[in-house]
Amino acid sequence: MKDMQVELIDDIIKNLTRMTLEDFEYLASLVCPKITRMNTNMREAITARERLALTLRFLATGDSFTSLQYLFRISKSSISGIIPEVCDAISDSLQEYIKYLGSGSVYDNIPISALNKIPTTTEQWLEKANEFKIKWSFPHAIAAMDGKHIMIQAPNLSGSEFYNYKNSFSIVLFALVDANYNFMYVDLGCQGRISDGGVFKNTKLYKKLENHTLNIPNPCALQIPYVVRVPYMILGDKAFALNDYTMTPFAGNPDSGSPERVFNYRHSRARRVVENAFGILSAVFRVLRKPMLLQPDVAAKVTMTTIYLHNFLRSHASSEIYTPPGSLDTEKEGEVVNGRWRSDQQMTSMLPIRNVPRRTSEHVKNIRLHIASHLIFNDVLPWQNLY
């Protein structure tokens, strides 16, 4: 670290911590005061910058503590204490970048964000909907959501508490993502044993949506002279229920050119932001690419820290390093060009939640059909019938 500071070699910082030197220095200015330790008569303390670089390297590579001890000349026992501590400090320092609402007792000691990235006013929600409309050509969408099982080792004396449908152990990550690939809301409150249908229902976001306390705009017509009032909704895949605040695709494989087929394409096109956010997260922070050999509370801290850093890096100069051109899905004349993260080795840690069949009211089904007809006749993309 001393050599790196003296020589100011950008490439070393970039490869070691996945960010520019300037952003590393800024992050260090926020975090280091929280993790600095005093020297003693017996030995000099591990410096705060070494602690930060060690943790960032662990998040970026997922290297074992044994490997890290040879790279940083720090013992495994010290590393096991440093990483959770620095993750706490990073999360605490970057609270403005995400809202965390954990609901499980094993996560009570994770920092709770003081600032809410979820819009609090009707006008802010309308801005989110406008971003989806402009960038992804989907009306009345305010966010995209998804959930993933984060695989962990079997916790001591946990029984079947963290055992999931894949016959492994996990905690469940649920997230809302905006049109710009930023995480708006995250919940890590579910153990793997929670049924996939209950993942969303176990979040505090679900309770706020049910109680209508989020100031989401009232339903309104898509355009004049329509009379059907369409609510503002979150886009989700088939793992979620279709209701007044969640919009999911039509089941099966609709005929080419049909309103249902076009709707599914347009819905998938807009919902792709959450897939890309998770994909980039695991492609850059490779600690998420394999089961974590950590206890659930530490695994939750590590996961939350990567999400804080995701939003931080996306909004700073390091965005060009974190998501360089070609890393995210793009479109060229209507043809989808897969981002590089999709060609990476298949994830073994972030597994999707399972699709669960549910009953849906006829009212919501009619609203979905109305949107599908609108996309066919009045809000057409030139290439949408090709899919």
DAZIGI-V463084 format. One record per pair of residues at least 24 apart in sequence whose C-alpha atoms are under 10 Angstrom apart, sorted by the first residue. I is the first residue (numbers start at 1). J is the second residue. Records with the same first field share a line. If there is no record, write none. Layout:
I: J, J
This chain:
1: 47, 49, 50, 53, 72
2: 49, 50
13: 53
14: 318, 321, 322
15: 57, 60, 321
16: 53, 54, 56, 57, 58, 60, 61
17: 52, 53, 54, 55, 56, 57, 58, 59, 60, 61
18: 56, 57, 59, 60, 284, 285, 313, 318, 319, 321, 322
19: 56, 309, 313, 316, 317, 318, 319, 320, 321, 322
20: 313, 316, 317, 318, 319, 320, 321, 322
21: 317, 318
22: 316, 317, 318
23: 312, 313, 316, 317, 318
24: 49, 52, 53, 56, 318
25: 49
27: 52, 90, 93, 94, 309, 312
28: 52, 53, 90, 93
29: 93
30: 89, 90, 92, 93, 94
31: 86, 87, 88, 89, 90, 91, 92, 93, 94
32: 86, 89, 90, 93
33: 89
34: 85, 86, 88, 89, 90, 92, 93
35: 82, 85, 86, 88, 89, 90
46: 74, 78, 82
48: 82, 86
50: 74
51: 78, 79, 82, 83, 85, 86
52: 82, 83, 85, 86, 87, 89, 90
53: 86
54: 79, 82, 83, 86
55: 79, 82, 83, 84, 85, 86, 87, 90, 302
56: 83, 86, 87, 285, 305, 306, 309
57: 285, 286, 287
58: 83, 285, 286, 287, 302
59: 83, 87, 282, 284, 285, 286, 287, 288, 302, 303, 305, 306
60: 281, 282, 283, 284, 285, 286, 287, 288, 306
61: 283, 284, 285, 286, 287, 288, 289
62: 285, 286, 287, 288, 289, 290, 291, 292
63: 286, 287
64: 287, 292, 293
80: 294, 298
83: 298, 301, 302
84: 110, 297, 298, 299, 300, 301, 302, 305
85: 298, 301
86: 301, 302, 305
87: 111, 298, 300, 301, 302, 303, 304, 305, 306, 308
88: 298, 301, 302, 304, 305
89: 305
90: 301, 304, 305, 306, 308, 309
91: 301, 302, 304, 305, 306, 307, 308, 309
92: 305, 308
93: 308
94: 305, 308, 309, 311, 312
95: 308, 312
96: 308, 311, 312
97: 182, 183, 184, 185, 307, 308, 309, 310, 311, 312, 315
98: 182, 183, 184, 185, 186, 304, 307, 308, 309, 310, 311, 312
99: 183, 184, 185, 186, 187, 308
100: 175, 184, 185, 186, 187, 188, 189, 204, 304, 308
101: 185, 186, 187, 188, 189, 203, 204, 205
102: 186, 187, 188, 189, 190, 202, 203, 204, 300
103: 187, 188, 189, 190, 202, 203, 204
104: 187, 188, 189, 190, 191, 202, 203, 297
105: 189, 190, 297
106: 188, 189, 190, 191, 295, 296, 297, 298, 300
107: 188, 189, 190, 296, 297, 298, 299, 300, 301
108: 189, 297
109: 297, 301
110: 297, 298, 300, 301, 304
111: 301, 304
116: 184, 185
117: 182, 183, 184, 185
118: 143, 176, 177, 178, 183, 184, 185, 205, 214
119: 184, 214, 215, 216
120: 213, 214, 215, 216
121: 214, 215, 216, 217
122: 214, 215, 216, 217, 218
123: 215, 216, 217
124: 215, 216, 217
125: 214, 215, 216, 217, 232
126: 216, 217, 232
128: 178, 179, 180
129: 178, 179, 217, 232, 233, 234
130: 179
131: 178, 179, 180
132: 178, 179, 180, 270, 271, 273
133: 179, 270
134: 179
135: 179, 180, 270
136: 179, 266, 267, 268, 269, 270, 271, 272, 273
137: 266, 267, 269, 270, 375, 379, 380, 381
138: 235, 263, 266, 267, 268, 269, 270, 271, 371, 375, 379
139: 222, 230, 231, 232, 233, 266, 267, 270, 371, 374, 375, 379
140: 217, 219, 220, 221, 222, 230, 231, 232, 233, 234, 235, 247, 371
141: 178, 179, 231, 232, 233, 234, 235, 245, 246, 247, 267, 270, 271
142: 176, 177, 178, 179, 216, 217, 232, 233, 234, 235, 245
143: 175, 176, 177, 178, 179, 180, 181, 183, 184, 185, 232, 233, 234, 235, 236, 246, 270, 271, 273, 274
144: 175, 176, 177, 178, 179, 181, 183, 184, 233, 234, 235, 236, 237, 246, 247, 267, 270, 271, 272, 273, 274, 275
145: 174, 175, 176, 177, 178, 183, 184, 185, 186, 200, 234, 235, 236, 237, 240, 246, 271, 272, 273, 274, 275
146: 173, 174, 175, 176, 177, 199, 200, 235, 236, 237, 239, 240, 271, 274, 275, 278, 352, 353
147: 172, 173, 174, 175, 176, 186, 187, 188, 196, 199, 200, 236, 237, 239, 240, 274, 275, 278, 350, 351, 352, 353, 354
148: 172, 173, 174, 175, 188, 192, 196, 199, 278, 349, 350, 351, 352, 353, 354
149: 173, 174, 188, 190, 191, 192, 196, 348, 349, 350, 351, 352, 353, 354
150: 188, 191, 192, 288, 289, 290, 291, 292, 296, 299, 300, 303, 348, 349, 350, 351, 352
151: 192, 288, 289, 290, 291, 292, 293, 294, 296, 299, 348, 349, 350, 351
152: 192, 288, 290, 291, 292, 293, 294, 295, 296, 299, 300, 349
153: 291, 292, 293, 294, 295, 296, 299
154: 292, 293, 294, 295, 296
155: 293, 294, 295, 296
156: 295, 296
160: 191, 192, 193
161: 190, 191, 192, 193, 194
162: 190, 191, 192, 193, 194, 296
163: 191, 192, 193, 194
164: 191, 192, 193, 194, 195, 196, 353
165: 192, 193, 194, 195, 196, 353, 354
166: 192, 351, 353, 354
167: 192
168: 192, 193, 291
169: 193, 291, 296
170: 291, 292, 296, 299, 349, 350, 351
171: 296, 297, 299, 300, 350
172: 196, 199, 300, 350, 351, 352, 353
173: 199, 200, 300, 303, 304, 350, 351, 352, 353
174: 199, 200, 202, 203, 353
175: 200, 203, 205, 274, 277, 278, 307
176: 205, 234, 235, 236, 273, 274, 277
177: 234, 235, 271, 272, 273, 274, 275, 276, 277, 278
178: 234, 270, 271, 273, 274, 277
179: 270, 271, 272, 273, 274
180: 273, 274, 277, 314
181: 272, 273, 274, 275, 276, 277, 278, 280, 310, 311, 314, 328
182: 273, 274, 277, 307, 308, 310, 311, 312, 314, 315
183: 273, 274, 277, 278, 307, 308, 310, 311
184: 311
186: 304, 307
187: 300, 304
188: 300, 301, 303, 304
189: 300
191: 296
192: 353
195: 353, 354, 356
196: 239, 240, 352, 353, 354, 355, 356
197: 239, 240, 241, 353, 354, 355, 356, 357, 358
198: 240, 356
199: 239, 240, 353
200: 239, 240, 241
201: 240
206: 245
209: 244, 245, 246
210: 244, 245
216: 245
219: 244
222: 370, 371, 374
223: 374, 378
226: 370, 374
228: 366, 367, 370, 371
229: 367, 370
230: 364, 367, 368, 370, 371
231: 364, 367
234: 271
235: 267, 268, 270, 271, 272, 274
236: 267, 268, 271, 272, 274
237: 267, 268, 271, 355
238: 353, 354, 355, 356, 357, 358
239: 352, 353, 354, 355, 356, 357, 358
240: 353, 354, 355, 356, 357, 358
241: 355, 356, 357, 358, 359, 360
242: 358, 359, 360, 361, 364, 365, 368
243: 359, 360, 361, 362, 363, 364, 365, 367, 368
244: 361, 363, 364, 365, 367
245: 364
246: 364
247: 364, 365, 367, 368
248: 368
249: 368
250: 365, 368, 369, 372
256: 384, 385, 386, 387
257: 376, 384, 385, 386, 387
258: 372, 373, 376, 385
259: 369, 370, 371, 372, 373, 374, 375, 376, 377, 385
260: 368, 369, 371, 372, 373, 375, 376
261: 372, 376, 384, 385, 387
262: 372, 373, 375, 376, 380, 381, 383, 384, 385, 386, 387
263: 368, 369, 371, 372, 373, 374, 375, 376, 384
264: 372, 387
265: 384, 385, 386, 387
266: 372, 375, 380, 381, 384, 387
267: 372
269: 329, 331, 336
272: 328, 329
273: 328, 329
275: 328, 329, 342
276: 327, 328, 329, 338, 339, 341, 342
277: 307, 310, 311, 328
278: 307, 310, 341, 350
279: 327, 328, 339, 340, 341, 342, 344, 347, 350
280: 310, 322, 323, 327, 328, 339, 340, 341, 342
281: 306, 307, 309, 310, 322, 323, 341
282: 306, 341, 344, 347, 349, 350
283: 322, 327, 340, 341, 342, 343, 344, 345, 347
284: 310, 321, 322, 323, 341
285: 309, 310, 322
286: 347, 349
287: 349
288: 347, 348, 349, 350
289: 345, 346, 347, 348, 349, 350, 351
290: 346, 347, 348, 349, 350
291: 347, 348, 349, 350
292: 349
333: 382, 383
334: 381, 382, 383, 384, 386, 387
335: 383, 384, 386, 387
